Amino acid sequence: MIEINLLPGKKKRAAPGGGFKLALPDFRGLIATIKNPWLIAASATSAVVIVGVVLLFFTQTARLRVAEARLDAVRIEKRRFDAVIAQKRQSEKIRDSLVAEINVIRGIDADRYVWPHILDQITKALPPYTWLDGILAQGATTGQPGAQPAPGAAPPGAMDSGGAPAVRVWITGKTVDIQAYTTFLRQLAASPWLTDVSPATSSTVIDADRPVTAFNVSLRYKVADSVYIRTIPLTQSVR
């Protein structure tokens, strides 16, 4: 069948199925069909909310990744510090054990050399023409055999305010010169190992048909300053 177009300016519509064409929707026409302004506002608000939710999702995802990276770094640092803390606690246990052992050794040696120091200082302070009848020390294990407690003496093992053994010493002796007695007191008071030197009694007695001064002196032992303490090795090499 033959068709003739008698109307100029109009083109014949292409037959359907002649080819695939992609056409966008007519937004202007779609908007023109919407007459309710509240519907337009609701649509715009919905679009803004959707865009905001999408942006918030991506932002929170990025923050979560940064937080997870920081958490991993903190965990690694925590494991390292846990090892350091465990090592420190082990060192503190070893230190406490050594301190306890040192304190035990110091406690054993606290009154070990008290009696030698006392005898040495009394010997150095003893002037000529003066002799001793007895020395009594109480308050520590001084090594004096058969020592009896004196009235008011500190009990064995007692400590003074400075942490040193509280040792009280009583000296009895005689001298033919009263000045030697005062010299003896002065030299005892000057000793770095003795303190609280005080004369208890003094009287004149007859010894071998001669008048002599019998005296009794009280003093207390103390640990001297480190400048007066000299240590020497127990063994020395012999060439």
Backbone as CSV, one residue per row, in Angstrom:
resi,resn,N_x,N_y,N_z,CA_x,CA_y,CA_z,C_x,C_y,C_z
1,MET,0.835,-1.184,0.000,0.000,0.000,0.000,0.872,1.237,0.000
2,ILE,0.556,2.202,-0.773,1.357,3.405,-0.934,0.635,4.549,-0.268
3,GLU,1.390,5.290,0.680,0.814,6.465,1.327,1.565,7.694,0.874
4,ILE,0.780,8.759,0.597,1.366,10.013,0.110,1.048,11.077,1.121
5,ASN,2.081,11.817,1.583,1.939,12.894,2.559,1.633,14.162,1.806
6,LEU,0.424,14.668,1.969,0.031,15.863,1.283,0.211,17.114,2.122
7,LEU,0.589,16.954,3.463,0.782,18.106,4.342,2.287,18.398,4.440
8,PRO,2.680,19.514,3.887,4.125,19.807,3.949,4.560,20.210,5.371
9,GLY,5.811,20.001,5.702,6.377,20.392,7.006,6.263,19.315,8.055
10,LYS,5.493,18.378,7.888,5.375,17.272,8.846,6.088,16.062,8.303
11,LYS,6.837,15.465,9.202,7.610,14.291,8.833,6.906,13.048,9.336
12,LYS,7.127,12.049,8.675,6.553,10.781,9.058,7.256,10.228,10.269
13,ARG,6.439,9.757,11.252,7.018,9.170,12.494,7.667,7.859,12.134
14,ALA,8.841,7.704,12.742,9.574,6.466,12.472,8.822,5.302,13.061
15,ALA,8.864,4.266,12.391,8.181,3.056,12.847,8.832,2.539,14.099
16,PRO,7.984,2.079,15.029,8.568,1.547,16.261,9.406,0.321,15.999
17,GLY,10.432,0.203,16.836,11.339,-0.944,16.679,12.444,-0.691,15.719
18,GLY,12.543,0.553,15.248,13.606,0.829,14.308,14.972,0.989,14.966
19,GLY,15.069,1.190,16.368,16.354,1.372,17.086,16.109,1.733,18.539
20,PHE,17.125,1.549,19.376,17.000,1.809,20.827,17.457,3.227,21.119
21,LYS,16.578,3.997,21.800,16.921,5.363,22.163,16.697,5.534,23.667
22,LEU,17.680,6.209,24.372,17.602,6.482,25.808,17.135,7.916,25.992
23,ALA,16.001,8.076,26.616,15.442,9.419,26.814,15.310,9.695,28.303
24,LEU,15.759,10.890,28.752,15.663,11.299,30.147,14.257,11.756,30.453
25,PRO,13.832,11.571,31.698,12.465,12.030,32.034,12.382,13.550,32.025
26,ASP,11.249,14.020,31.769,11.019,15.459,31.718,10.753,15.975,33.131
27,PHE,11.833,16.514,33.766,11.702,16.977,35.154,10.810,18.210,35.244
28,ARG,10.894,19.054,34.244,10.059,20.259,34.272,8.580,19.888,34.266
29,GLY,8.272,18.942,33.429,6.886,18.510,33.392,6.470,17.832,34.679
30,LEU,7.438,17.068,35.266,7.128,16.393,36.528,6.882,17.409,37.631
31,ILE,7.727,18.461,37.686,7.547,19.494,38.706,6.259,20.273,38.459
32,ALA,5.962,20.487,37.167,4.747,21.242,36.848,3.504,20.487,37.264
33,THR,3.574,19.180,37.302,2.408,18.396,37.699,2.151,18.419,39.192
34,ILE,3.244,18.784,39.978,3.104,18.830,41.437,2.614,20.211,41.810
35,LYS,1.417,20.290,42.306,0.818,21.564,42.652,0.909,21.880,44.143
36,ASN,1.215,20.867,45.011,1.243,21.056,46.468,2.642,21.513,46.891
37,PRO,2.821,22.740,47.477,4.164,23.195,47.891,4.715,22.384,49.054
38,TRP,3.876,21.874,49.933,4.365,21.066,51.069,4.984,19.760,50.583
39,LEU,4.438,19.236,49.524,5.029,18.019,48.966,6.405,18.300,48.390
40,ILE,6.535,19.497,47.759,7.855,19.889,47.227,8.855,20.055,48.366
41,ALA,8.447,20.724,49.468,9.340,20.922,50.614,9.727,19.598,51.244
42,ALA,8.752,18.673,51.360,9.052,17.362,51.945,10.030,16.591,51.069
43,SER,9.854,16.712,49.755,10.774,16.014,48.844,12.187,16.593,48.965
44,ALA,12.282,17.925,49.011,13.606,18.553,49.138,14.261,18.186,50.461
45,THR,13.448,18.197,51.536,13.986,17.841,52.851,14.467,16.399,52.861
46,SER,13.702,15.522,52.268,14.106,14.111,52.190,15.415,13.962,51.440
47,ALA,15.557,14.726,50.343,16.798,14.649,49.582,17.987,15.153,50.403
48,VAL,17.784,16.267,51.135,18.867,16.800,51.974,19.236,15.819,53.068
49,VAL,18.211,15.193,53.682,18.464,14.221,54.754,19.238,13.022,54.226
50,ILE,18.825,12.560,53.040,19.531,11.408,52.457,20.981,11.745,52.169
51,VAL,21.208,12.936,51.583,22.590,13.349,51.309,23.388,13.488,52.615
52,GLY,22.742,14.083,53.652,23.427,14.230,54.935,23.750,12.895,55.570
53,VAL,22.838,11.940,55.491,23.095,10.609,56.047,24.255,9.931,55.331
54,VAL,24.272,10.082,54.007,25.375,9.477,53.244,26.710,10.101,53.638
55,LEU,26.737,11.448,53.709,27.975,12.118,54.115,28.390,11.728,55.536
56,LEU,27.404,11.646,56.451,27.709,11.251,57.825,28.242,9.827,57.885
57,PHE,27.692,8.959,57.058,28.157,7.574,57.028,29.631,7.501,56.609
58,PHE,29.965,8.202,55.523,31.355,8.176,55.071,32.292,8.832,56.097
59,THR,31.821,9.928,56.726,32.653,10.600,57.734,32.906,9.697,58.940
60,GLN,31.843,9.066,59.431,32.001,8.180,60.579,32.840,6.957,60.239
61,THR,32.720,6.483,59.002,33.551,5.344,58.591,35.033,5.725,58.607
62,ALA,35.349,6.933,58.120,36.744,7.387,58.129,37.237,7.559,59.572
63,ARG,36.399,8.142,60.426,36.800,8.298,61.832,36.995,6.946,62.504
64,LEU,36.130,5.987,62.180,36.267,4.651,62.768,37.584,4.009,62.358
65,ARG,37.968,4.182,61.096,39.244,3.618,60.651,40.418,4.264,61.390
66,VAL,40.353,5.591,61.565,41.422,6.283,62.299,41.460,5.815,63.752
67,ALA,40.264,5.666,64.366,40.216,5.205,65.759,40.741,3.785,65.900
68,GLU,40.431,2.909,64.945,40.946,1.538,64.997,42.460,1.511,64.853
69,ALA,42.989,2.383,63.976,44.445,2.458,63.837,45.094,2.925,65.147
70,ARG,44.489,3.932,65.783,45.016,4.406,67.063,44.899,3.327,68.141
71,LEU,43.790,2.590,68.124,43.605,1.516,69.102,44.664,0.436,68.942
72,ASP,44.976,0.080,67.712,46.028,-0.917,67.476,47.377,-0.408,67.988
73,ALA,47.662,0.883,67.734,48.929,1.439,68.222,48.974,1.452,69.748
74,VAL,47.834,1.795,70.375,47.782,1.820,71.844,47.947,0.418,72.413
75,ARG,47.347,-0.576,71.770,47.499,-1.953,72.242,48.949,-2.413,72.166
76,ILE,49.613,-2.072,71.059,51.031,-2.426,70.936,51.855,-1.744,72.020
77,GLU,51.559,-0.448,72.259,52.276,0.293,73.298,51.976,-0.289,74.684
78,LYS,50.729,-0.713,74.904,50.351,-1.307,76.196,51.114,-2.600,76.441
79,ARG,51.219,-3.442,75.409,51.975,-4.679,75.576,53.431,-4.396,75.905
80,ARG,53.988,-3.366,75.279,55.376,-3.020,75.571,55.527,-2.523,77.004
81,PHE,54.593,-1.652,77.436,54.671,-1.138,78.794,54.360,-2.227,79.827
82,ASP,53.508,-3.180,79.488,53.253,-4.293,80.402,54.526,-5.095,80.652
83,ALA,55.299,-5.286,79.599,56.573,-5.996,79.774,57.534,-5.191,80.638
84,VAL,57.563,-3.857,80.409,58.446,-3.009,81.216,58.010,-3.005,82.680
85,ILE,56.684,-2.923,82.915,56.181,-2.913,84.291,56.469,-4.246,84.981
86,ALA,56.298,-5.357,84.253,56.598,-6.663,84.841,58.076,-6.776,85.197
87,GLN,58.945,-6.266,84.319,60.374,-6.292,84.618,60.704,-5.407,85.813
88,LYS,60.021,-4.248,85.890,60.251,-3.346,87.018,59.812,-3.985,88.331
89,ARG,58.657,-4.645,88.321,58.198,-5.306,89.540,59.131,-6.437,89.954
90,GLN,59.647,-7.171,88.963,60.606,-8.218,89.286,61.870,-7.628,89.891
91,SER,62.318,-6.497,89.335,63.506,-5.835,89.897,63.230,-5.340,91.317
92,GLU,62.006,-4.828,91.548,61.666,-4.377,92.893,61.643,-5.539,93.886
93,LYS,61.150,-6.703,93.447,61.171,-7.869,94.324,62.608,-8.268,94.673
94,ILE,63.475,-8.250,93.668,64.884,-8.580,93.918,65.502,-7.546,94.849
95,ARG,65.161,-6.256,94.620,65.694,-5.209,95.489,65.215,-5.381,96.922
96,ASP,63.929,-5.650,97.095,63.401,-5.838,98.445,64.048,-7.036,99.134
97,SER,64.279,-8.103,98.356,64.939,-9.269,98.938,66.366,-8.938,99.378
98,LEU,67.080,-8.176,98.519,68.448,-7.798,98.883,68.456,-6.859,100.084
99,VAL,67.493,-5.919,100.119,67.425,-5.005,101.265,67.158,-5.768,102.551
100,ALA,66.256,-6.766,102.486,65.973,-7.574,103.673,67.218,-8.336,104.127
101,GLU,67.960,-8.902,103.175,69.181,-9.621,103.538,70.223,-8.672,104.132
102,ILE,70.342,-7.478,103.532,71.303,-6.507,104.061,70.911,-6.075,105.467
103,ASN,69.612,-5.889,105.699,69.166,-5.505,107.045,69.452,-6.602,108.055
104,VAL,69.290,-7.856,107.631,69.617,-8.967,108.536,71.107,-8.961,108.863
105,ILE,71.926,-8.747,107.833,73.375,-8.712,108.063,73.753,-7.540,108.956
106,ARG,73.132,-6.382,108.716,73.404,-5.230,109.569,72.954,-5.467,110.999
107,GLY,71.802,-6.165,111.140,71.345,-6.475,112.487,72.311,-7.400,113.218
108,ILE,72.904,-8.349,112.460,73.877,-9.251,113.083,75.151,-8.507,113.448
109,ASP,75.588,-7.620,112.551,76.833,-6.883,112.789,76.648,-5.621,113.616
110,ALA,75.398,-5.315,114.010,75.159,-4.055,114.721,75.961,-3.965,116.004
111,ASP,75.997,-5.069,116.773,76.737,-5.052,118.041,77.927,-6.011,118.022
112,ARG,78.385,-6.324,116.815,79.485,-7.283,116.708,80.812,-6.687,117.154
113,TYR,81.025,-5.420,116.846,82.304,-4.780,117.162,82.157,-3.687,118.212
114,VAL,81.098,-3.745,118.994,80.894,-2.730,120.023,81.981,-2.829,121.094
115,TRP,82.179,-4.026,121.603,83.154,-4.206,122.684,84.579,-3.865,122.245
116,PRO,85.071,-4.270,121.061,86.406,-3.838,120.633,86.548,-2.330,120.538
117,HIS,85.507,-1.630,120.031,85.573,-0.168,119.947,85.649,0.454,121.342
118,ILE,84.855,-0.073,122.262,84.854,0.490,123.617,86.222,0.314,124.265
119,LEU,86.762,-0.886,124.166,88.082,-1.130,124.781,89.164,-0.289,124.121
120,ASP,89.095,-0.156,122.815,90.110,0.633,122.107,90.063,2.097,122.539
121,GLN,88.862,2.675,122.637,88.755,4.082,123.004,89.116,4.312,124.469
122,ILE,88.760,3.388,125.342,89.137,3.540,126.755,90.650,3.430,126.915
123,THR,91.251,2.524,126.162,92.710,2.373,126.236,93.420,3.624,125.749
124,LYS,92.923,4.224,124.659,93.541,5.439,124.151,93.364,6.617,125.102
125,ALA,92.247,6.644,125.826,91.979,7.773,126.726,92.633,7.618,128.088
126,LEU,93.160,6.436,128.406,93.716,6.194,129.746,95.056,6.927,129.904
127,PRO,95.152,7.848,130.868,96.413,8.590,131.061,97.398,7.785,131.917
128,PRO,98.648,8.259,132.032,99.625,7.561,132.890,99.206,7.606,134.359
129,TYR,99.737,6.671,135.120,99.499,6.569,136.563,98.013,6.365,136.864
130,THR,97.323,5.714,135.947,95.900,5.419,136.139,95.661,3.987,135.699
131,TRP,94.941,3.229,136.487,94.623,1.859,136.132,93.141,1.598,136.393
132,LEU,92.644,0.597,135.722,91.218,0.281,135.777,91.008,-1.013,136.571
133,ASP,89.920,-1.018,137.332,89.551,-2.210,138.100,88.461,-3.027,137.406
134,GLY,87.650,-2.403,136.600,86.582,-3.149,135.934,85.848,-2.288,134.934
135,ILE,85.287,-2.958,133.919,84.466,-2.312,132.892,83.210,-3.160,132.714
136,LEU,82.087,-2.527,132.854,80.810,-3.214,132.710,80.011,-2.522,131.616
137,ALA,79.591,-3.316,130.629,78.795,-2.780,129.512,77.519,-3.585,129.402
138,GLN,76.387,-2.901,129.276,75.091,-3.551,129.145,74.307,-2.882,128.014
139,GLY,73.458,-3.686,127.390,72.593,-3.157,126.333,72.824,-3.813,125.002
140,ALA,73.920,-4.575,124.855,74.187,-5.279,123.602,75.058,-6.458,123.908
141,THR,75.209,-7.324,122.927,76.072,-8.478,123.091,77.506,-8.019,122.922
142,THR,78.099,-7.587,123.998,79.431,-7.007,123.921,80.526,-8.035,123.989
143,GLY,80.187,-9.246,124.346,81.218,-10.268,124.414,81.889,-10.339,125.761
144,GLN,81.441,-9.568,126.746,82.051,-9.607,128.057,81.513,-10.811,128.817
145,PRO,82.335,-11.770,129.189,81.838,-12.965,129.864,81.379,-12.638,131.271
146,GLY,80.226,-13.216,131.640,79.757,-13.077,133.011,79.271,-11.703,133.373
147,ALA,78.913,-10.872,132.368,78.443,-9.513,132.669,77.068,-9.569,133.298
148,GLN,76.836,-8.798,134.328,75.570,-8.746,135.020,74.877,-7.422,134.717
149,PRO,73.561,-7.437,134.605,72.847,-6.189,134.326,73.024,-5.194,135.448
150,ALA,73.252,-3.944,135.063,73.379,-2.877,136.036,72.030,-2.203,136.242
151,PRO,71.849,-1.535,137.376,70.570,-0.859,137.611,70.311,0.202,136.543
152,GLY,69.118,0.154,135.956,68.752,1.141,134.939,69.359,0.880,133.582
153,ALA,70.021,-0.265,133.390,70.652,-0.552,132.103,69.605,-0.946,131.074
154,ALA,69.918,-0.638,129.808,69.005,-1.003,128.727,69.052,-2.501,128.512
155,PRO,67.964,-3.146,128.145,67.963,-4.586,127.912,68.807,-4.941,126.703
156,PRO,69.353,-6.159,126.646,70.145,-6.561,125.487,69.335,-6.465,124.202
157,GLY,69.977,-5.926,123.164,69.323,-5.772,121.873,68.553,-4.479,121.720
158,ALA,68.528,-3.636,122.767,67.803,-2.365,122.658,68.550,-1.424,121.726
159,MET,67.787,-0.519,121.087,68.353,0.427,120.145,68.091,1.836,120.641
160,ASP,69.032,2.734,120.357,68.831,4.127,120.746,68.028,4.846,119.679
161,SER,67.878,6.184,119.820,67.076,6.965,118.872,67.682,6.995,117.484
162,GLY,68.997,6.803,117.364,69.648,6.812,116.060,69.698,5.465,115.388
163,GLY,69.108,4.426,115.978,69.120,3.103,115.382,70.343,2.291,115.726
164,ALA,71.229,2.801,116.567,72.434,2.080,116.968,72.160,1.327,118.266
165,PRO,72.954,0.295,118.569,72.764,-0.437,119.819,72.915,0.490,121.023
166,ALA,71.965,0.425,121.939,72.012,1.254,123.146,72.876,0.533,124.181
167,VAL,74.134,0.948,124.275,75.106,0.301,125.161,75.541,1.307,126.214
168,ARG,75.376,0.922,127.459,75.806,1.756,128.582,77.024,1.112,129.229
169,VAL,78.026,1.915,129.553,79.302,1.404,130.074,79.599,2.084,131.401
170,TRP,80.050,1.282,132.374,80.498,1.790,133.677,81.947,1.369,133.880
171,ILE,82.785,2.339,134.192,84.230,2.118,134.360,84.598,2.425,135.804
172,THR,85.288,1.512,136.426,85.830,1.735,137.777,87.342,1.627,137.704
173,GLY,88.016,2.545,138.407,89.477,2.548,138.385,90.049,3.397,139.495
174,LYS,91.381,3.513,139.469,92.082,4.300,140.480,93.191,5.090,139.793
175,THR,93.585,6.194,140.410,94.669,7.020,139.916,95.361,7.687,141.093
176,VAL,96.657,7.919,140.918,97.412,8.581,141.989,97.435,10.089,141.796
177,ASP,96.852,10.567,140.690,96.865,11.999,140.381,95.446,12.414,140.013
178,ILE,94.901,13.369,140.738,93.552,13.824,140.459,93.455,14.478,139.086
179,GLN,94.553,15.087,138.613,94.544,15.679,137.277,94.469,14.605,136.187
180,ALA,95.064,13.443,136.484,94.955,12.340,135.526,93.496,11.890,135.394
181,TYR,92.751,11.955,136.474,91.327,11.585,136.435,90.542,12.553,135.548
182,THR,90.784,13.855,135.703,90.093,14.826,134.840,90.529,14.697,133.385
183,THR,91.816,14.375,133.173,92.294,14.142,131.807,91.603,12.928,131.192
184,PHE,91.420,11.901,132.014,90.737,10.699,131.539,89.296,11.017,131.113
185,LEU,88.610,11.815,131.920,87.237,12.202,131.571,87.207,13.026,130.286
186,ARG,88.146,13.956,130.157,88.167,14.818,128.971,88.459,14.019,127.706
187,GLN,89.373,13.082,127.774,89.707,12.280,126.593,88.589,11.296,126.245
188,LEU,87.903,10.797,127.237,86.745,9.957,126.937,85.656,10.754,126.231
189,ALA,85.405,11.985,126.690,84.379,12.826,126.069,84.756,13.215,124.641
190,ALA,86.069,13.287,124.336,86.516,13.645,122.979,86.470,12.482,122.009
191,SER,86.184,11.281,122.478,86.169,10.119,121.595,84.949,10.166,120.684
192,PRO,85.094,9.878,119.393,83.934,9.867,118.480,83.025,8.665,118.697
193,TRP,83.478,7.673,119.465,82.690,6.462,119.691,81.977,6.467,121.048
194,LEU,82.236,7.477,121.864,81.652,7.528,123.200,80.921,8.848,123.393
195,THR,79.880,8.822,124.203,79.104,10.021,124.493,78.505,9.900,125.891
196,ASP,77.942,10.993,126.363,77.320,11.040,127.695,78.300,10.606,128.786
197,VAL,79.537,11.086,128.699,80.541,10.753,129.728,80.260,11.598,130.969
198,SER,80.080,10.935,132.087,79.782,11.651,133.334,80.412,10.898,134.503
199,PRO,81.059,11.615,135.430,81.631,10.954,136.619,80.521,10.569,137.597
200,ALA,80.527,9.331,138.009,79.508,8.854,138.949,79.929,9.125,140.388
201,THR,81.055,8.560,140.783,81.567,8.767,142.153,83.083,8.868,142.095
202,SER,83.631,9.521,143.072,85.092,9.583,143.241,85.379,9.761,144.738
203,SER,86.376,9.038,145.202,86.730,9.098,146.629,88.190,8.733,146.785
204,THR,88.767,9.125,147.918,90.162,8.825,148.214,90.216,7.578,149.083
205,VAL,91.006,6.619,148.623,91.178,5.363,149.355,92.666,5.092,149.520
206,ILE,92.998,4.144,150.391,94.378,3.769,150.656,94.656,2.477,149.924
207,ASP,95.647,2.510,149.060,96.052,1.321,148.304,97.561,1.167,148.452
208,ALA,97.979,0.062,149.065,99.419,-0.194,149.305,100.050,0.949,150.069
209,ASP,99.363,1.337,151.150,99.839,2.401,152.040,99.997,3.740,151.317
210,ARG,99.252,3.907,150.215,99.303,5.194,149.504,97.881,5.677,149.244
211,PRO,97.659,6.960,149.388,96.320,7.471,149.070,96.146,7.605,147.558
212,VAL,95.085,7.028,147.065,94.753,7.099,145.626,93.293,7.520,145.500
213,THR,92.956,7.970,144.303,91.581,8.384,144.009,90.875,7.270,143.261
214,ALA,89.841,6.733,143.891,89.013,5.709,143.242,87.835,6.409,142.563
215,PHE,87.547,6.045,141.322,86.492,6.731,140.569,85.601,5.715,139.873
216,ASN,84.450,6.200,139.521,83.476,5.420,138.758,82.907,6.348,137.679
217,VAL,83.038,5.976,136.416,82.629,6.815,135.276,81.549,6.079,134.485
218,SER,80.548,6.834,134.091,79.471,6.292,133.265,79.533,6.941,131.881
219,LEU,79.331,6.147,130.858,79.335,6.659,129.482,78.458,5.770,128.611
220,ARG,78.246,6.210,127.393,77.399,5.477,126.455,78.109,5.336,125.122
221,TYR,77.940,4.179,124.510,78.558,3.905,123.218,77.679,4.469,122.100
222,LYS,78.320,4.991,121.060,77.613,5.452,119.867,78.434,5.094,118.638
223,VAL,77.784,5.006,117.523,78.468,4.726,116.261,79.079,6.013,115.755
224,ALA,80.369,5.988,115.497,81.073,7.194,115.053,80.700,7.556,113.627
225,ASP,81.009,8.784,113.256,80.781,9.241,111.894,81.650,8.453,110.924
226,SER,81.215,8.411,109.666,81.919,7.601,108.667,83.360,8.062,108.445
227,VAL,83.669,9.317,108.753,85.047,9.798,108.562,86.003,9.131,109.548
228,TYR,85.480,8.592,110.651,86.322,7.935,111.652,86.381,6.425,111.459
229,ILE,85.653,5.922,110.462,85.622,4.477,110.235,86.540,4.143,109.066
230,ARG,87.439,3.223,109.290,88.383,2.799,108.260,88.273,1.292,108.093
231,THR,88.066,0.876,106.869,87.936,-0.551,106.570,89.195,-1.034,105.856
232,ILE,89.571,-2.253,106.138,90.726,-2.863,105.502,90.309,-4.234,104.982
233,PRO,90.928,-4.712,103.909,90.556,-6.033,103.380,90.968,-7.141,104.340
234,LEU,90.219,-8.220,104.306,90.543,-9.355,105.163,91.783,-10.091,104.700
235,THR,92.031,-10.074,103.422,93.210,-10.740,102.867,94.023,-9.743,102.075
236,GLN,95.298,-9.863,102.139,96.205,-9.005,101.386,97.195,-9.864,100.624
237,SER,97.479,-9.411,99.427,98.441,-10.158,98.606,99.855,-9.910,99.122
238,VAL,100.627,-10.970,99.176,102.020,-10.886,99.631,102.928,-11.144,98.457
239,ARG,103.828,-10.200,98.185,104.756,-10.346,97.070,106.132,-10.821,97.577
